[in-house]
Amino acid sequence: MSNRAFAALAFLCLVPALPASSADLKLNLRKAVKVAPEVDGWNQVTTPATWDAKKTAIVVCDMWDTHTCPNSARRVAE
């Protein structure tokens, strides 16, 4: 299992543990911001956010490096 898939699975395992009365999800949103157009460097910026849990969905799309089925692996390459 890839690290990304494990992290997503770990997060999804925590979501049902939220109390039914919990109306908010407290998150730290991260993004990479280019230092400057002429510089090959990026800074990580973290912004706290609160989302309404009842209006939030989680979509996990995990791509594999390879697959036991060669045709499936070819489709991913496309």
N, C-alpha and C positions, 0 to 999 in steps of 0.2 A: 504494500500500500504506500502510495507517495505521501510525502509530508503534508502537501496541501489537502489531500483526501483525508488524512488522519485529523488534521486541524478542523476541517469542515465537519467531519463525523463527531469529533469531540464537542464542537459547538452545538451541533444539533442534539446531542445527548443532553446538553444542559437546558435547552429551550423548554422541554416539557416540565422541568423542575421549577419553572417560574410559577408563583402562585396565581390562581385564576383571577384574583382581584388586582394583579399587577397591571396597571394601565400603561406603564412606560418602560421602554428599554433604554438604558443608559449606555451609550456607545462612545468609543474614541475612533473617529474617522481619520484614516491616514491617506495622504496622497504625496506624490513626488512632485516637487516644483523645480524647474530648471534654474540653476544659479544665475545664468546669463546666456543670451543667445550665442555668444561666441565662446562660451566655456562648456566643456564636456563634463558637467557635474550636476548633481541633483541634491536637493535638501528634502528631508522628510518633514512634513508638516502634519501635526496631529490637532484635530479640532473636536472638542467634546460635543455630543449631540444627544438629544432625547427624542425618541420615536414612539408614537402611539402603537403599542403592541398589537392592538386589535386591527390596525390598518397596515400591518407589516407582514410581508411574506419573505421567506428565505428560499432562494433558488440556488442549488449547487450543481455546477457543471464541471465534472472532473474528466480531463482527457488523459489517456494513458500514453506512455512512451511507445509501447508495443502491445500487441494482442495475440492471443493464441490462434486466432482466426486471421489468416493473411488477408482475406477480403475486407475484413473490418479495419485492419491497419491501413490498407490502401485507401479506403473511404476517408479516414482521418487525414491522410496526406493531402487529399483534394481540398 
